[in-house]
Amino acid sequence: MSDDRLRVTLATLAERWREIADSTESLAITTANRVLSEARYERARHIRRAADDIDTVLRTGRVPHDLMTTTELAQNGPAR
């Protein structure tokens, strides 16, 4: 797979995750059960964060600081 096709594929995946997060979040808003609603909201937040991480990697070419391994952190220094 070419780099361009891979980038498009990952960007599409990130967008789909955002759509899932949006629909999960709207389900949480309409759910009467508070515990279930909070769980859905948290799930949507994590899915949206994963999509943002993909966009960050595509934009910068680097793994987001909070996802780096100990070795990567040592090589890259503190978060900016």
C-alpha positions as CSV (number, residue, x, y, z in Angstrom):
1,M,0.0,0.0,0.0
2,S,1.4,3.4,-0.9
3,D,2.0,6.1,1.7
4,D,-0.8,8.2,0.2
5,R,-3.3,5.4,0.3
6,L,-2.3,4.5,3.9
7,R,-2.8,8.2,5.0
8,V,-6.2,8.3,3.3
9,T,-7.2,5.0,4.9
10,L,-6.1,6.2,8.4
11,A,-7.9,9.5,8.0
12,T,-11.0,7.7,7.0
13,L,-10.8,5.4,10.0
14,A,-10.4,8.4,12.3
15,E,-13.4,10.1,10.8
16,R,-15.5,6.9,11.2
17,W,-14.4,6.7,14.8
18,R,-15.6,10.2,15.4
19,E,-19.0,9.3,13.8
20,I,-19.2,6.3,16.2
21,A,-18.3,8.6,19.1
22,D,-21.0,11.1,18.1
23,S,-23.7,8.4,17.9
24,T,-22.5,6.8,21.2
25,E,-22.6,10.2,22.9
26,S,-26.0,11.1,21.6
27,L,-27.2,7.7,22.9
28,A,-25.8,8.6,26.3
29,I,-27.7,11.8,26.3
30,T,-31.1,10.1,25.6
31,T,-30.5,7.2,28.0
32,A,-32.4,7.3,31.3
33,N,-30.0,5.0,33.2
34,R,-27.3,7.4,34.5
35,V,-24.6,4.7,34.9
36,L,-25.1,3.4,31.4
37,S,-25.2,7.0,30.1
38,E,-21.9,7.9,31.8
39,A,-20.3,4.7,30.4
40,R,-21.4,5.6,26.9
41,Y,-20.1,9.1,27.3
42,E,-16.7,7.8,28.4
43,R,-16.6,5.3,25.6
44,A,-17.3,8.1,23.1
45,R,-14.6,10.3,24.7
46,H,-12.0,7.4,24.3
47,I,-13.0,6.7,20.7
48,R,-12.7,10.4,19.8
49,R,-9.3,10.6,21.5
50,A,-8.1,7.6,19.4
51,A,-9.3,9.4,16.2
52,D,-7.4,12.6,17.4
53,D,-4.3,10.5,18.0
54,I,-4.4,9.2,14.4
55,D,-4.8,12.7,13.1
56,T,-1.8,13.9,15.2
57,V,0.4,11.1,13.8
58,L,-0.7,11.9,10.2
59,R,-0.1,15.6,10.7
60,T,3.2,15.4,12.6
61,G,4.6,12.0,11.7
62,R,5.2,11.4,15.4
63,V,3.4,9.4,18.1
64,P,1.5,11.7,20.6
65,H,3.6,12.2,23.7
66,D,1.1,10.4,26.1
67,L,1.3,7.3,23.9
68,M,5.1,7.1,23.7
69,T,7.1,4.3,25.2
70,T,9.7,5.0,27.9
71,T,12.4,4.7,25.3
72,E,10.6,7.2,23.0
73,L,10.1,9.6,25.9
74,A,13.8,9.5,26.7
75,Q,14.7,10.2,23.1
76,N,12.1,13.0,22.6
77,G,12.2,14.8,25.9
78,P,9.3,16.3,27.8
79,A,6.0,17.2,26.3
80,R,5.7,20.7,24.8
